[in-house]
Amino acid sequence: MRRILHLDMDAFFAAIEQMRHPELVGKPIIIGGDGDPTKRGVVSTASYEARKFGIHSAMPLRRAYRLCPEAVFLPVDYDEYLKVSEKIKGILRSFTSLVEDIGIDEAFLDITDLNISSEEIAMEIKKKIKDELNLTCSIGIAPNKLLAKIASDIKKPDGLSIISEKDIERLIWPLPVRKLWGVGPKTEVQLKNMGISIIGELASISLGRLIEYFGKSYSNYLYEASRGIDESPVITHWEPKSMSRETTFQRDTDDWNTIAKNLAELTREVVDNMKGSGYKGKTVTIKIRFSNFETHTRAKTLDDFTNSIDILRKAAFEALGRIELKKKVRLIGVRIGRLARG
Ligand SMILES: [Mg+2]
């Protein structure tokens, strides 16, 4: 059973503004456009205080102003929000490298293999974000991305919802169809015309009937999503492109045995590292730096991705063989690149 965590920051832009302007805490804040509510533009984020007036994202600023003229209107400072976002993603990656970035204030983590309970990891993440950035987030944990995303939205702000497959009927089916990822306003209207407004009603429709209204692949998606089925993996864009090790000799050397022994050792370390994190590689590059700091690299590309120490070591020695060892060697390094999971 997979464990997928979805993290969603609470009123992210508004929370950042309140953090850097503490006098705004507790006040209705609306962030959008250049912060002038008499101009055209839409609400990017409204603080929870502003949401009480019925203000939500994508609403025209002028309308938001009519609903709550006393609100503080601020321009979008995307650069600042991005900086904070990167810090949050850094915190998430300190827990696992299996992080899928899905927006400035949202991410999925695959926590299946972490040796810590779902509740504990959620509390740890919340605490770290609170301590380091003074921001709150809502977290959902579920057996897949679809359910995790719905779960993070169940309790907000500062929420935590852990759901399992047996909660689908009780927690997911009463929700409006719009809560399903991939159901937009257009589909919502079409479903409404079919007499379907909640997820449970969608789950009662046969696949054949859905196909009468929607394309085949989208029907399949709706059919499975309404039943809480989602096999899609967490896709990490933050993949290392290469792994490497290098060593500087205590004393520059032209002793072939010493050089060969070190090359074999470094290759083994990189391969162990690759295996430990589930990668295979295709390119082996070696680097030699001579005593005069002249540096040479040679690469060998393999036909297939591999994590075989024999194949990779052989490739490393082939690459070394193409460097003329005409001076004493100061440093030797090995890099394995073109990494892929597998
Ligand atoms: Mg958010």
Residues whose N, C-alpha, C, O or C-beta is under 5 A from the ligand:
A	BS01	MG	D8 M9 D10 A11 F12 D105
